[in-house]
Amino acid sequence: MTALSPLCFPHETPPDSGEAIEVSPGVLWMRLPLPMALDHVNVFAFEDEGGWSIVDTGFDTRKARGIWQKLLDGPLSGAPIARVLVTHHHPDHIGLAGWFQAEHGAELLTTRTSWLTARMLTLDNQPEHVPEAIRFWDRAGMDSAEKARRMSERPFNFADMVAPLPLGYTRLQEGQRLAFGGRDWTVRMGNGHAPEHATLWAEEGDLVIAGDQMIASISPNIGVHATEPEADPLAEWLEACERLSGFARDEQLVLSGHKLPFTGLPARMTQLIKNHHTALERLMEHLALPRTAAQCFPVLFRRAIGPAEYGLALAEAVAHLNHLYQAGRISRALDDDGAWLWQAK
Ligand SMILES: [Zn+2]
């Protein structure tokens, strides 16, 4: 067995707001801020004869639109935005896609699930928390102070951070080939972090557009939500990562949705997969006694979870428990408060 090359970061300093770093000829890396614990999203632009192809967009906020305008007047000036490729439906990635379509005449390319999910969610405005969401929190054993805080606030609505998506898009699907940025690319589907998450692999072998499927220094959130409370996204994520590992090469520069571009993808895939398997084994030991999803935070995350991360942590804990449950390794029963108590068989 040969040792895998370690991860390398050819550009250790990210671009400043409104500026771009050329990571490969004609390929620009830019950042948009996010008002969350994870405070940025990476976006990329690929130069072509007909205009720029951009990958992902950031949230739709006034601040993000202002930064995009600075980019359009600066590093991206001289050519229109011809296409917007969106890796997956999360608001930090698709937030301004509709704005680029409506205001800039750009073509939107994304997967069918991403487009349908994002468009459905932008139309689903709720003034109050829906009963299904509250039941999901109860089932997961949400901390009572956290629940009370949420109940006192208006729920997050997808449309708060995502511009309206006009009718019409171009579908990206598994195995499809497309040309932009002076390269030919193959689309390969990721999964688990978001359903039908597009990744694009340059056939020349130099670049991979990874979205949030593969990230260098954080593990992509694998979460279960009230939309599909019995889902097992961890199984889908592991399947996708095992499959995509077969295309990973040390020399590829990986352009991820967050953190730094990196090389050493084969090693990173191995780590990402292994981290979840070891987390599952820690959970199995912890579940010698019955526990709620929220009571699994210490063994899953091994650090304190603050309010800013609570929702993602809860979603991730349920994902790991659902995975063990679907595999028949643990059982569950409701306690008096309506929370699932999970226990090793
Ligand atoms: Zn993201």
Residues whose N, C-alpha, C, O or C-beta is under 5 A from the ligand:
A	BS01	ZN	D92 D212 G257
